Amino acid sequence: MMSRSMLLRSSLALLCAFALGGCSTIKGWFGDGDKEKEAKAGEPAELTDITPSVEVAKLWSARAGKGEGRIGVGQRPAVADGRVYAAAIEGGVRALDLQTGKQVWEFRPEKKSGLRLSGGPGAGEGLVVVGGLDGEVIALDAASGEEKWRAEVPNEVIAPPAIGLGMVFVRSNDGRVTAFDAATGERRWFWTQDVPPLSVRGNDAPVLGPGFVFVGNDDGTVTALAANDGRPLWDQAVAQPEGRTELDRMADIDGTPVLEGTTLYATSFKNATLAIDAPSGRPMWNSGQGGVGRLGVAADRLIVTDRTGTVYALDKATGSALWSQPALLNRKVSAPAVQGDYAVVADYDGYVHWLKLENGEFAARERAGGEAVKAAPVVADGVLLVQNVDGELTAFKLQ
């Protein structure tokens, strides 16, 4: 039976999906009134014509499967050693050549198994690992797609596993992180964080450092765990879950934190971003701009998308806002990626937008199918990958 917490979280997800079109675009409950007035009654901002300043070429498109649109999560591909690994609720896992999109192998579960792959894939150390809506964890050989081992966790997995340090780290939707031996699938340890009654549905992977596992939590904190045994080493709040209602208090950190050297960057649904000294957990700076999903990382700045759809660039050294781009209000904009000299986001209508890193101006726009893109784009070896909720995977390259 589902726990009370799971029921409450599922109910919130359904409420957001049917009534508001996604929790990341709730309007009127969280402030930001000046921005909201610019969009008529919460309507998505209309796209205006732009004069492209960079040429974007579509390399290829392929099908990963389907099913994400019905459960309110978005999967993103993983890239390792020149291959793209993509999964879907219905469709299994596919390995594709990064440059051509040609299929290398396919892992397709039998229909009678009822396997619904929702968390993943994660790739590394010769493995591709995916999770399922019923708590399954499946490790495949990255070269052949052959199943290596299978394990279980107590709750649904909608985050890609993290692979490294000889282990596979799986975050399930009940706030638990479970570490499995990468070679055998044997459980090594687990750690659990209490989950608030209501949260945004959209977990992401932990990030690994030398001897550390860093986890963004649904209560607005980041926790550092010892990789060898899961001991908590420190806990730091990125945003405070403050407010009169459970909805007001949502402060989820649903994007994988970013580790650069000894600095960890994390962003929260409650419009906050924090730079943390990773070994000690000491805050270095904080910013009042942030959002759900991953941060885009450039040489001297971070890119974040807030819950209204405004895109910001933040100075890495101080957290101060360098520019903002509000022209995508209410378009359910994805978390960003960085491709060359451009920040890239996608929206509810399948449009992909390239913004100049220097000033946030629009530089190009293309479409990746006609369905919503919920997950952040992925950039590898100069190729940008976008997967929409209909399972269409599209690759773009700057000319």
HELIX and SHEET records of a PDB file:
HELIX    1   1 ARG A    4  LEU A   15  1                                  12    
HELIX    2   2 CYS A   16  LEU A   20  3                                   5    
HELIX    3   3 CYS A   23  THR A   25  5                                   3    
HELIX    4   4 GLY A   33  GLU A   38  1                                   6    
HELIX    5   5 LYS A   40  GLY A   42  5                                   3    
HELIX    6   6 GLU A   68  ARG A   70  5                                   3    
HELIX    7   7 LYS A  111  SER A  113  5                                   3    
SHEET    1   A 4 VAL A  56  ARG A  63  0                                        
SHEET    2   A 4 GLU A 392  LEU A 398 -1                                        
SHEET    3   A 4 VAL A 383  GLN A 387 -1                                        
SHEET    4   A 4 VAL A 378  ALA A 380 -1                                        
SHEET    1   B 4 ALA A  78  ALA A  80  0                                        
SHEET    2   B 4 ARG A  83  ALA A  88 -1                                        
SHEET    3   B 4 GLY A  92  ASP A  97 -1                                        
SHEET    4   B 4 GLN A 103  PHE A 107 -1                                        
SHEET    1   C 4 LEU A 117  GLY A 124  0                                        
SHEET    2   C 4 LEU A 127  GLY A 132 -1                                        
SHEET    3   C 4 GLU A 136  ASP A 141 -1                                        
SHEET    4   C 4 GLU A 147  GLU A 152 -1                                        
SHEET    1   D 4 ALA A 162  GLY A 164  0                                        
SHEET    2   D 4 MET A 167  ARG A 171 -1                                        
SHEET    3   D 4 ARG A 176  ASP A 181 -1                                        
SHEET    4   D 4 ARG A 187  THR A 192 -1                                        
SHEET    1   E 4 VAL A 207  GLY A 209  0                                        
SHEET    2   E 4 PHE A 212  GLY A 216 -1                                        
SHEET    3   E 4 THR A 221  ALA A 226 -1                                        
SHEET    4   E 4 PRO A 232  ALA A 237 -1                                        
SHEET    1   F 4 VAL A 258  GLU A 260  0                                        
SHEET    2   F 4 THR A 263  SER A 268 -1                                        
SHEET    3   F 4 ALA A 272  ASP A 277 -1                                        
SHEET    4   F 4 ARG A 282  SER A 287 -1                                        
SHEET    1   G 4 GLY A 296  VAL A 297  0                                        
SHEET    2   G 4 ARG A 301  THR A 305 -1                                        
SHEET    3   G 4 VAL A 311  ASP A 315 -1                                        
SHEET    4   G 4 ALA A 321  GLN A 325 -1                                        
SHEET    1   H 4 ALA A 337  GLN A 339  0                                        
SHEET    2   H 4 TYR A 342  ALA A 346 -1                                        
SHEET    3   H 4 TYR A 351  LYS A 356 -1                                        
SHEET    4   H 4 PHE A 362  ARG A 367 -1                                        
END                                                                             
